[in-house]
Structure formats: C-alpha cells, structure tokens
Amino acid sequence: MSNTKINASINNTRRRQRRMTLLWIVVVIAVIVTLMYLGQIALLYVLATLSVTTLLVIVALADFGEARRETQPAPFDDAAAIGDRQSVA
C-alpha cells in the first residue's frame, strides 16, 4: 500500500469519527431541548447526574499506566534544606 493510500484511509477514518461525534452532539442537544420544552426538568437533572457519574467512572478506570512508565523520576530537590539553613554537601 502506498503512502498516499494510507493517508487517505486515515483521513477517511477521521472524517467518519468526526461525523459520528457531530451526530451524537446533535442528538443530545435535540433530547435536551425536547425535554426542556416538555418541562421534564427532573428527568434532565437525573440524566445530568448519571452523565457526570459515568464520566467520573471512565476517568477513574482509565489506564494511565503507560504515562507513568514514560515519566522521569523527579530530580533531587534540596530546597527544603536551603530553607532550613542546613548545609548541603
């Protein structure tokens, strides 16, 4: 497969994902506006609570192990010793 075909495939995938995201946004906005129009504020409150809870669970379960492995250990910091006027050797 040539490089241009790979790039075209990647661009098509990105466009498809972008369209799907926009579709979800439009659907969610339509549901919210409809519920507001019908006066279902209690249901909106429940949906908002469930949405925030779901987001928090997703973040809590996210695998950040890869990021931890790539970080460098913190350099030695002798700021506390300087602040206490201790000699640093």
Backbone as JSON, one array per atom type, in Angstrom:
{
  "sequence": "MSNTKINASINNTRRRQRRMTLLWIVVVIAVIVTLMYLGQIALLYVLATLSVTTLLVIVALADFGEARRETQPAPFDDAAAIGDRQSVA",
  "N": [[0.83, -1.18, 0.0], [0.55, 2.15, -0.86], [1.93, 5.25, 0.4], [0.2, 7.44, 0.08], [-2.28, 6.23, -0.1], [-2.53, 5.17, 2.44], [-2.58, 7.53, 3.96], [-4.94, 8.62, 2.93], [-6.77, 6.75, 3.81], [-6.54, 7.11, 6.57], [-7.45, 9.75, 6.78], [-10.11, 9.4, 5.91], [-11.09, 7.81, 7.97], [-10.85, 9.58, 10.12], [-12.67, 11.57, 9.29], [-15.05, 10.12, 9.33], [-15.22, 9.52, 12.06], [-15.42, 12.13, 13.06], [-17.87, 12.93, 11.91], [-19.57, 11.13, 13.21], [-19.27, 11.95, 15.85], [-20.31, 14.56, 15.7], [-22.94, 13.88, 15.03], [-23.78, 12.59, 17.39], [-23.63, 14.79, 19.14], [-25.61, 16.46, 18.06], [-27.88, 14.84, 18.45], [-27.94, 14.63, 21.27], [-28.32, 17.33, 21.95], [-30.82, 17.73, 20.78], [-32.41, 16.0, 22.34], [-32.13, 17.2, 24.87], [-33.23, 19.78, 24.4], [-35.84, 19.04, 23.71], [-36.71, 17.8, 26.09], [-36.59, 20.02, 27.77], [-38.5, 21.65, 26.58], [-40.79, 20.14, 27.0], [-40.93, 20.33, 29.69], [-39.64, 18.61, 31.44], [-37.8, 18.78, 33.71], [-36.89, 17.46, 35.97], [-36.2, 14.96, 34.96], [-34.13, 15.76, 33.28], [-32.3, 16.56, 35.23], [-31.7, 14.1, 36.47], [-30.56, 12.74, 34.27], [-28.32, 14.38, 33.81], [-26.9, 14.0, 36.2], [-26.35, 11.24, 36.04], [-24.77, 11.28, 33.73], [-22.5, 12.76, 34.51], [-21.57, 11.1, 36.54], [-20.96, 8.78, 35.05], [-18.9, 9.79, 33.43], [-16.97, 10.32, 35.42], [-16.47, 7.71, 36.32], [-15.38, 6.57, 34.02], [-13.02, 8.05, 33.76], [-11.81, 7.31, 36.15], [-11.31, 4.61, 35.72], [-9.59, 4.64, 33.63], [-6.63, 3.7, 31.93], [-3.75, 4.69, 33.05], [-1.26, 3.73, 33.2], [0.69, 3.52, 31.19], [1.49, 6.17, 30.87], [2.71, 6.67, 33.31], [4.97, 5.06, 33.21], [6.52, 6.3, 31.31], [7.34, 8.7, 32.38], [9.92, 10.68, 33.88], [11.89, 10.2, 36.83], [11.6, 12.48, 39.59], [13.93, 15.14, 39.87], [16.6, 15.46, 42.32], [15.72, 17.49, 44.96], [16.78, 20.11, 46.8], [15.6, 22.19, 48.12], [14.22, 22.32, 50.54], [16.25, 21.87, 52.41], [17.83, 24.12, 52.0], [16.04, 26.1, 52.78], [15.84, 25.54, 55.49], [18.29, 26.27, 56.32], [20.31, 24.4, 56.38], [23.34, 22.75, 55.78], [24.23, 21.73, 52.56], [25.72, 19.02, 51.19]],
  "CA": [[0.0, 0.0, 0.0], [1.37, 3.35, -0.94], [1.8, 6.21, 1.49], [-0.97, 8.28, -0.14], [-3.46, 5.43, 0.22], [-2.59, 5.09, 3.9], [-3.03, 8.83, 4.43], [-6.35, 8.77, 2.55], [-7.52, 5.89, 4.71], [-6.55, 7.77, 7.88], [-8.33, 10.91, 6.66], [-11.48, 8.91, 5.85], [-11.44, 7.36, 9.32], [-11.05, 10.79, 10.93], [-13.92, 12.21, 8.86], [-16.14, 9.28, 9.82], [-15.3, 9.73, 13.51], [-15.9, 13.49, 13.27], [-19.29, 12.92, 11.6], [-20.26, 10.39, 14.27], [-19.26, 12.82, 17.02], [-21.29, 15.62, 15.45], [-24.27, 13.27, 15.11], [-24.07, 12.42, 18.82], [-23.87, 16.11, 19.72], [-26.93, 16.92, 17.6], [-28.9, 14.02, 19.11], [-28.01, 15.02, 22.68], [-28.94, 18.66, 22.01], [-32.25, 17.56, 20.47], [-33.06, 15.4, 23.51], [-32.16, 18.21, 25.94], [-34.21, 20.81, 24.04], [-37.17, 18.43, 23.78], [-37.08, 17.65, 27.5], [-36.84, 21.35, 28.32], [-39.77, 22.12, 26.02], [-41.86, 19.39, 27.65], [-40.92, 20.63, 31.11], [-39.14, 17.46, 32.2], [-36.56, 19.23, 34.33], [-36.45, 16.41, 36.89], [-35.53, 13.95, 34.15], [-32.86, 16.35, 32.88], [-31.42, 16.51, 36.4], [-31.26, 12.71, 36.61], [-29.65, 12.45, 33.16], [-27.06, 15.1, 34.04], [-26.21, 13.31, 37.29], [-25.83, 9.97, 35.5], [-23.7, 11.58, 32.77], [-21.29, 13.14, 35.25], [-21.1, 9.89, 37.21], [-20.34, 7.94, 34.03], [-17.62, 10.41, 33.07], [-16.03, 10.1, 36.52], [-16.09, 6.29, 36.33], [-14.49, 6.35, 32.87], [-11.72, 8.63, 34.11], [-11.23, 6.51, 37.23], [-10.89, 3.32, 35.19], [-8.65, 4.83, 32.52], [-5.32, 3.1, 32.17], [-2.69, 5.67, 32.97], [-0.01, 3.02, 33.45], [1.66, 3.86, 30.16], [2.01, 7.51, 31.14], [3.6, 6.6, 34.47], [6.23, 4.43, 32.83], [7.3, 7.18, 30.46], [7.81, 9.89, 33.08], [11.22, 10.61, 34.52], [11.81, 10.47, 38.26], [11.85, 13.88, 39.93], [15.32, 15.37, 40.25], [16.79, 15.73, 43.73], [15.38, 18.87, 45.28], [17.31, 20.44, 48.12], [15.01, 23.46, 48.51], [13.9, 22.26, 51.96], [17.5, 22.02, 53.17], [18.23, 25.52, 51.88], [15.12, 26.87, 53.59], [16.13, 25.31, 56.91], [19.69, 26.72, 56.51], [21.19, 23.26, 56.6], [24.37, 22.68, 54.73], [24.02, 20.68, 51.56], [27.02, 18.57, 50.74]],
  "C": [[0.88, 1.24, 0.0], [1.04, 4.29, 0.21], [0.54, 7.07, 1.34], [-2.26, 7.52, 0.18], [-3.62, 5.3, 1.73], [-3.11, 6.4, 4.47], [-4.5, 9.05, 4.1], [-7.23, 7.94, 3.47], [-7.64, 6.52, 6.1], [-7.5, 8.96, 7.86], [-9.8, 10.49, 6.62], [-11.96, 8.47, 7.23], [-11.7, 8.56, 10.22], [-12.36, 11.48, 10.57], [-15.12, 11.45, 9.39], [-16.33, 9.48, 11.32], [-15.85, 11.12, 13.82], [-17.41, 13.57, 13.0], [-20.09, 12.23, 12.69], [-20.34, 11.24, 15.54], [-20.28, 13.93, 16.86], [-22.71, 15.09, 15.51], [-24.68, 13.09, 16.57], [-24.39, 13.75, 19.47], [-25.25, 16.62, 19.33], [-28.05, 16.14, 18.29], [-29.06, 14.43, 20.57], [-28.66, 16.39, 22.83], [-30.44, 18.56, 21.74], [-33.0, 16.98, 21.66], [-33.19, 16.43, 24.63], [-33.22, 19.27, 25.65], [-35.63, 20.27, 24.14], [-37.62, 18.27, 25.24], [-37.34, 18.99, 28.16], [-38.2, 21.88, 27.84], [-40.95, 21.44, 26.71], [-41.89, 19.61, 29.16], [-40.44, 19.49, 32.0], [-37.8, 17.78, 32.84], [-36.01, 18.17, 35.28], [-35.7, 15.31, 36.13], [-34.18, 14.48, 33.64], [-31.84, 16.3, 34.01], [-30.85, 15.11, 36.59], [-30.26, 12.35, 35.51], [-28.31, 13.14, 33.33], [-26.24, 14.42, 35.13], [-25.59, 12.01, 36.79], [-24.69, 10.22, 34.53], [-22.4, 11.93, 33.48], [-20.71, 11.93, 35.97], [-20.39, 8.96, 36.24], [-18.98, 8.49, 33.62], [-16.58, 10.17, 34.16], [-15.57, 8.65, 36.59], [-15.13, 5.99, 35.19], [-13.1, 6.88, 33.18], [-11.03, 7.79, 35.18], [-10.68, 5.18, 36.71], [-9.89, 3.42, 34.05], [-7.29, 4.27, 32.9], [-4.24, 4.15, 31.95], [-1.34, 5.03, 33.22], [1.07, 3.36, 32.44], [2.29, 5.22, 30.44], [2.99, 7.49, 32.31], [4.96, 6.03, 34.1], [7.12, 5.37, 32.03], [7.86, 8.39, 31.2], [9.15, 9.64, 33.74], [11.04, 10.81, 36.02], [12.18, 11.93, 38.53], [13.31, 14.05, 40.32], [15.41, 15.68, 41.74], [16.55, 17.21, 43.99], [15.85, 19.18, 46.69], [16.76, 21.78, 48.63], [14.66, 23.46, 50.01], [15.14, 22.46, 52.81], [17.97, 23.46, 53.12], [17.36, 26.4, 52.77], [15.37, 26.72, 55.08], [17.55, 25.73, 57.29], [20.61, 25.57, 56.9], [22.18, 23.23, 55.46], [24.08, 21.5, 53.83], [25.39, 20.29, 51.03], [26.93, 17.68, 49.58]]
}
